[in-house]
Amino acid sequence: MKRYCLALDLVNDEKLIAEYEQYHTAVWPEILESIKKSGIELLEIYRTGNRLFMIMEVNESFSFEAKGTADAASPVVQKWETLMWNYQQALPGAKPGEKWMLMDKIFSL
C-alpha cells in the first residue's frame, strides 16, 4: 500500500468553510464510488484554519493519471469538482487549475 499526502486551501471565510465541511458529511455516493474504483483504499481530510491536508492510501491499481482521466469523463465528478471550487483556492505556487498538491515527505520515524 502506498500513501500520498496532499494539501489545498479553502477560501478563508467561516461561512464557506462550514458549508464545505457540511458537504463532506454527506459526500455524493457517485463521488465515493469513483474514489473506491480508482484504487484509493483510505482517504482522510484534515483541516486547520483554511488549510486542508489529505491522506490517501492506495493499492497497486491506483494512478493519478487514470483517476484524472476517469474523473474528466464523469459528469457527476465534474459537477462535484465545480461545486468544490466555490470553496477551494489553490496553494501559492500552484499551476493554473491545479487543486490538491502533493506534499514531499521530509521525515519518518
Secondary structure as UniProt FT lines:
FT   STRAND          2..10
FT   HELIX           14..23
FT   TURN            24..25
FT   HELIX           29..37
FT   TURN            38..39
FT   STRAND          40..48
FT   TURN            49..50
FT   STRAND          51..58
FT   TURN            60..61
FT   HELIX           64..73
FT   HELIX           75..84
FT   TURN            85..87
FT   STRAND          88..89
FT   TURN            92..93
FT   TURN            96..97
FT   STRAND          101..102
//
